[in-house]
Amino acid sequence: MEDFEAQDPTLIQRAKLLFGRQVAVIVRQEQKLVELVQQVGAKLSKIGNHPKVKKLILPIQIFIRMIKAHFKGEHKISFGTLGLIVLALVYFLSPVDFIPDFLGFFGFADDVSVVLAVFAKVKDEVEDFLAWERTHSEG
């Protein structure tokens, strides 16, 4: 994970350059977030069995649960974290990124890198969310 943290500013900055405007629109509109989550779920169901993509599944599933809890008002996350999570999901969905997805696993390598870099960057809020989730899923 340290490798991703070391590359984090570069990866995230490059992703922001590609998708920053799109992310700024999505984070302000709940319906756009709902659509994003649905599209990510559909893509995961298509590629989720690929052994090289499995590293992405858990962080993305956590991101989706965080977004849902945030908009239900159950567990708020900071606006900065929301933006980074949306950036990771938009990047994951987009066929236009540093390495095109049609190149098979190599096309997903940058998706994995960006998702894991964001996951590392928002690690504290992810841990807070998971602790909250454990205490609220028992009831």
ZADO-1210 file (C-alpha; in nm, 4 decimals, padded with zeros to 6 digits):
<atoms>
<atom x="00.0000" y="00.0000" z="00.0000" code="MET" pos="1"/>
<atom x="00.2926" y="00.2367" z="00.0602" code="GLU" pos="2"/>
<atom x="00.3752" y="00.2323" z="-00.3116" code="ASP" pos="3"/>
<atom x="00.0321" y="00.3747" z="-00.3878" code="PHE" pos="4"/>
<atom x="00.0675" y="00.6412" z="-00.1194" code="GLU" pos="5"/>
<atom x="00.4001" y="00.7476" z="-00.2673" code="ALA" pos="6"/>
<atom x="00.2428" y="00.7817" z="-00.6136" code="GLN" pos="7"/>
<atom x="-00.0832" y="00.9164" z="-00.4735" code="ASP" pos="8"/>
<atom x="-00.0429" y="01.2894" z="-00.5473" code="PRO" pos="9"/>
<atom x="00.0619" y="01.2257" z="-00.9053" code="THR" pos="10"/>
<atom x="-00.2090" y="00.9698" z="-00.9770" code="LEU" pos="11"/>
<atom x="-00.4860" y="01.1648" z="-00.8143" code="ILE" pos="12"/>
<atom x="-00.3750" y="01.4940" z="-00.9707" code="GLN" pos="13"/>
<atom x="-00.3669" y="01.3366" z="-01.3167" code="ARG" pos="14"/>
<atom x="-00.7113" y="01.1863" z="-01.2611" code="ALA" pos="15"/>
<atom x="-00.8413" y="01.5260" z="-01.1432" code="LYS" pos="16"/>
<atom x="-00.7099" y="01.6857" z="-01.4615" code="LEU" pos="17"/>
<atom x="-00.9048" y="01.4328" z="-01.6691" code="LEU" pos="18"/>
<atom x="-01.2282" y="01.4230" z="-01.4705" code="PHE" pos="19"/>
<atom x="-01.2326" y="01.7131" z="-01.2247" code="GLY" pos="20"/>
<atom x="-01.5152" y="01.9035" z="-01.3931" code="ARG" pos="21"/>
<atom x="-01.7298" y="01.5930" z="-01.4253" code="GLN" pos="22"/>
<atom x="-01.6744" y="01.5088" z="-01.0578" code="VAL" pos="23"/>
<atom x="-01.7640" y="01.8640" z="-00.9519" code="ALA" pos="24"/>
<atom x="-02.1030" y="01.8261" z="-01.1230" code="VAL" pos="25"/>
<atom x="-02.1734" y="01.4769" z="-00.9891" code="ILE" pos="26"/>
<atom x="-02.0993" y="01.5465" z="-00.6200" code="VAL" pos="27"/>
<atom x="-02.3588" y="01.8232" z="-00.6141" code="ARG" pos="28"/>
<atom x="-02.6452" y="01.6186" z="-00.7602" code="GLN" pos="29"/>
<atom x="-02.7759" y="01.3168" z="-00.5732" code="GLU" pos="30"/>
<atom x="-02.9411" y="01.1734" z="-00.8864" code="GLN" pos="31"/>
<atom x="-02.6084" y="01.1833" z="-01.0719" code="LYS" pos="32"/>
<atom x="-02.4483" y="00.9997" z="-00.7778" code="LEU" pos="33"/>
<atom x="-02.7229" y="00.7371" z="-00.7868" code="VAL" pos="34"/>
<atom x="-02.6607" y="00.6870" z="-01.1595" code="GLU" pos="35"/>
<atom x="-02.2845" y="00.6637" z="-01.1020" code="LEU" pos="36"/>
<atom x="-02.3304" y="00.3967" z="-00.8337" code="VAL" pos="37"/>
<atom x="-02.5622" y="00.1986" z="-01.0638" code="GLN" pos="38"/>
<atom x="-02.3132" y="00.2151" z="-01.3515" code="GLN" pos="39"/>
<atom x="-02.0252" y="00.1072" z="-01.1271" code="VAL" pos="40"/>
<atom x="-02.2341" y="-00.1856" z="-00.9992" code="GLY" pos="41"/>
<atom x="-02.3102" y="-00.2919" z="-01.3565" code="ALA" pos="42"/>
<atom x="-01.9435" y="-00.2752" z="-01.4569" code="LYS" pos="43"/>
<atom x="-01.8370" y="-00.4711" z="-01.1482" code="LEU" pos="44"/>
<atom x="-02.0893" y="-00.7435" z="-01.2269" code="SER" pos="45"/>
<atom x="-01.9406" y="-00.7748" z="-01.5773" code="LYS" pos="46"/>
<atom x="-01.5733" y="-00.7823" z="-01.4814" code="ILE" pos="47"/>
<atom x="-01.5837" y="-00.8817" z="-01.1152" code="GLY" pos="48"/>
<atom x="-01.4776" y="-01.2390" z="-01.1817" code="ASN" pos="49"/>
<atom x="-01.1543" y="-01.1352" z="-01.3522" code="HIS" pos="50"/>
<atom x="-00.8797" y="-01.2378" z="-01.1057" code="PRO" pos="51"/>
<atom x="-00.6730" y="-00.9242" z="-01.1705" code="LYS" pos="52"/>
<atom x="-00.9688" y="-00.6952" z="-01.1016" code="VAL" pos="53"/>
<atom x="-01.0602" y="-00.8492" z="-00.7657" code="LYS" pos="54"/>
<atom x="-00.8307" y="-00.5991" z="-00.5859" code="LYS" pos="55"/>
<atom x="-01.0726" y="-00.3267" z="-00.6918" code="LEU" pos="56"/>
<atom x="-01.3915" y="-00.4853" z="-00.5703" code="ILE" pos="57"/>
<atom x="-01.3675" y="-00.4363" z="-00.1932" code="LEU" pos="58"/>
<atom x="-01.2590" y="-00.0688" z="-00.2029" code="PRO" pos="59"/>
<atom x="-01.5268" y="00.0117" z="-00.4604" code="ILE" pos="60"/>
<atom x="-01.7939" y="-00.1691" z="-00.2589" code="GLN" pos="61"/>
<atom x="-01.6913" y="00.0296" z="00.0492" code="ILE" pos="62"/>
<atom x="-01.6997" y="00.3539" z="-00.1508" code="PHE" pos="63"/>
<atom x="-02.0522" y="00.2740" z="-00.2706" code="ILE" pos="64"/>
<atom x="-02.1720" y="00.1987" z="00.0825" code="ARG" pos="65"/>
<atom x="-02.0135" y="00.5242" z="00.2057" code="MET" pos="66"/>
<atom x="-02.1929" y="00.7266" z="-00.0613" code="ILE" pos="67"/>
<atom x="-02.5266" y="00.5609" z="00.0164" code="LYS" pos="68"/>
<atom x="-02.4919" y="00.6157" z="00.3922" code="ALA" pos="69"/>
<atom x="-02.3860" y="00.9752" z="00.3348" code="HIS" pos="70"/>
<atom x="-02.6895" y="01.0601" z="00.1249" code="PHE" pos="71"/>
<atom x="-02.9277" y="00.8800" z="00.3572" code="LYS" pos="72"/>
<atom x="-02.7883" y="01.1027" z="00.6327" code="GLY" pos="73"/>
<atom x="-02.6781" y="00.7985" z="00.8299" code="GLU" pos="74"/>
<atom x="-02.3015" y="00.8586" z="00.8216" code="HIS" pos="75"/>
<atom x="-02.1676" y="01.1839" z="00.6812" code="LYS" pos="76"/>
<atom x="-01.8320" y="01.2024" z="00.5075" code="ILE" pos="77"/>
<atom x="-01.6388" y="01.5176" z="00.4275" code="SER" pos="78"/>
<atom x="-01.6986" y="01.6899" z="00.0965" code="PHE" pos="79"/>
<atom x="-01.3309" y="01.6351" z="00.0060" code="GLY" pos="80"/>
<atom x="-01.3601" y="01.2613" z="00.0662" code="THR" pos="81"/>
<atom x="-01.6832" y="01.2453" z="-00.1311" code="LEU" pos="82"/>
<atom x="-01.5099" y="01.4190" z="-00.4207" code="GLY" pos="83"/>
<atom x="-01.2151" y="01.1794" z="-00.4130" code="LEU" pos="84"/>
<atom x="-01.4432" y="00.8752" z="-00.3975" code="ILE" pos="85"/>
<atom x="-01.6466" y="01.0030" z="-00.6916" code="VAL" pos="86"/>
<atom x="-01.3222" y="01.0713" z="-00.8795" code="LEU" pos="87"/>
<atom x="-01.2116" y="00.7096" z="-00.8252" code="ALA" pos="88"/>
<atom x="-01.5488" y="00.5737" z="-00.9409" code="LEU" pos="89"/>
<atom x="-01.5637" y="00.7996" z="-01.2477" code="VAL" pos="90"/>
<atom x="-01.2094" y="00.6989" z="-01.3374" code="TYR" pos="91"/>
<atom x="-01.2983" y="00.3311" z="-01.2927" code="PHE" pos="92"/>
<atom x="-01.5983" y="00.3692" z="-01.5241" code="LEU" pos="93"/>
<atom x="-01.4330" y="00.5703" z="-01.7946" code="SER" pos="94"/>
<atom x="-01.2933" y="00.3910" z="-02.0970" code="PRO" pos="95"/>
<atom x="-01.0874" y="00.7062" z="-02.1576" code="VAL" pos="96"/>
<atom x="-00.8089" y="00.7150" z="-01.9021" code="ASP" pos="97"/>
<atom x="-00.4322" y="00.6772" z="-01.8866" code="PHE" pos="98"/>
<atom x="-00.4454" y="00.3205" z="-02.0213" code="ILE" pos="99"/>
<atom x="-00.7632" y="00.2255" z="-02.2160" code="PRO" pos="100"/>
<atom x="-00.9678" y="-00.0576" z="-02.0617" code="ASP" pos="101"/>
<atom x="-00.9970" y="-00.2449" z="-02.3922" code="PHE" pos="102"/>
<atom x="-00.6339" y="-00.3524" z="-02.3417" code="LEU" pos="103"/>
<atom x="-00.7517" y="-00.6145" z="-02.0925" code="GLY" pos="104"/>
<atom x="-00.5780" y="-00.6309" z="-01.7557" code="PHE" pos="105"/>
<atom x="-00.3265" y="-00.3661" z="-01.8568" code="PHE" pos="106"/>
<atom x="-00.6186" y="-00.1336" z="-01.9145" code="GLY" pos="107"/>
<atom x="-00.7354" y="-00.1941" z="-01.5583" code="PHE" pos="108"/>
<atom x="-00.3912" y="-00.1412" z="-01.4042" code="ALA" pos="109"/>
<atom x="-00.4345" y="00.2341" z="-01.3892" code="ASP" pos="110"/>
<atom x="-00.7915" y="00.1947" z="-01.2606" code="ASP" pos="111"/>
<atom x="-00.6561" y="-00.0214" z="-00.9776" code="VAL" pos="112"/>
<atom x="-00.3838" y="00.2358" z="-00.9083" code="SER" pos="113"/>
<atom x="-00.6231" y="00.5311" z="-00.8901" code="VAL" pos="114"/>
<atom x="-00.8840" y="00.3460" z="-00.6804" code="VAL" pos="115"/>
<atom x="-00.6200" y="00.2222" z="-00.4358" code="LEU" pos="116"/>
<atom x="-00.4514" y="00.5642" z="-00.4198" code="ALA" pos="117"/>
<atom x="-00.7831" y="00.7256" z="-00.3285" code="VAL" pos="118"/>
<atom x="-00.8549" y="00.4442" z="-00.0825" code="PHE" pos="119"/>
<atom x="-00.5192" y="00.5106" z="00.0876" code="ALA" pos="120"/>
<atom x="-00.5784" y="00.8868" z="00.0898" code="LYS" pos="121"/>
<atom x="-00.9199" y="00.8577" z="00.2584" code="VAL" pos="122"/>
<atom x="-00.8143" y="00.5678" z="00.4805" code="LYS" pos="123"/>
<atom x="-00.9075" y="00.7427" z="00.8057" code="ASP" pos="124"/>
<atom x="-01.2618" y="00.8155" z="00.6905" code="GLU" pos="125"/>
<atom x="-01.2931" y="00.4620" z="00.5511" code="VAL" pos="126"/>
<atom x="-01.1894" y="00.3204" z="00.8894" code="GLU" pos="127"/>
<atom x="-01.4365" y="00.5510" z="01.0697" code="ASP" pos="128"/>
<atom x="-01.7100" y="00.4413" z="00.8306" code="PHE" pos="129"/>
<atom x="-01.6331" y="00.0700" z="00.8732" code="LEU" pos="130"/>
<atom x="-01.6369" y="00.1071" z="01.2534" code="ALA" pos="131"/>
<atom x="-01.9696" y="00.2924" z="01.2301" code="TRP" pos="132"/>
<atom x="-02.1045" y="00.0268" z="00.9927" code="GLU" pos="133"/>
<atom x="-02.0124" y="-00.2569" z="01.2308" code="ARG" pos="134"/>
<atom x="-02.1982" y="-00.0922" z="01.5174" code="THR" pos="135"/>
<atom x="-02.5061" y="-00.0157" z="01.3066" code="HIS" pos="136"/>
<atom x="-02.5375" y="-00.3412" z="01.1142" code="SER" pos="137"/>
<atom x="-02.6088" y="-00.5425" z="01.4280" code="GLU" pos="138"/>
<atom x="-02.9526" y="-00.3876" z="01.4770" code="GLY" pos="139"/>
</atoms>
